[in-house]
Amino acid sequence: MSDSSEYTPPKIWTWEQPSGGQFANINRPISGATQEKDLPVGKHPLQLYSLATPNGVKVTVMLEELLELGHKGAEYDAWLVRINEGDQFTSGFVGANPNSKIPALMDHSTGTPTRVFESGAILVYLAEKFGTFLPKDPAARTETMNWLFWQMGSAPYVGGGFGHFYAYAPEKFQYPIDRFTMETKRQLDVLDKTLAERPFIAGNDYSIADMAIFPWYGGLVLGRLYDAAEFLAVDDYKHVKAWAEKIDARPAVDRGRRVNRVWGEEAEQVPERHDASDLDLKPAAEAAAE
């Protein structure tokens, strides 16, 4: 479907109506808090405020991977932020992240609590804090950072671009769908050619680059994002798919994907995580009997 009429931008844009689509009620051209409300604080030094979108999953996977390695200091409370209800616009959340986007982390193990926002920054912060998943060798570290920043710069074309116009926009228009589909497939091709030569995104070792890229591009090729696997012909990217399946099989990744999740299969939903036992799965027979 093509645009039925040409849009002429006004001389000065003004905000006169919601932008339309699934997230119209939270989109606005100004920043800052809309309500006074403090953030809850649990028992652990690390306090995460998030939702299990791809950006949120990056951080819960990292935390679960740290715990898997035995880093007890990585124990955390994960508080649910319902972005459709505007939780990210409370005064407490804006204090943690003035950009009002999930995830946001508060580290209470420092003298004055340290705020960390932007998912990539949180991954680097945790990697440096615990000394893992980010190589110390300068060349390997740089390659890992290359791919982390690649993801941070590229994924908006997938989410706000392809995802919005393909799945969420109130009307389907060919131009933006074609434009962002082309870019999404180009990015998948970049990854596929890279993963044809190495087992993980940045080289021979699993790193924060994999944790950052998996929820977005792994989600696409595993059919979890935008119901778009067939449309994007994801089977063409066999190296990305093999890598995604390998990452998906990691126990910490399985746990991390479920934290702050409030949709999908009930067994996969863990709205909040305050203790490791919150992620215990019930035996299949017990779950079926309920």
Order of alpha helices (4+ residues) and beta strands (2+ residues): beta-alpha-beta-alpha-beta-beta-alpha-alpha-alpha-alpha-alpha-alpha-alpha
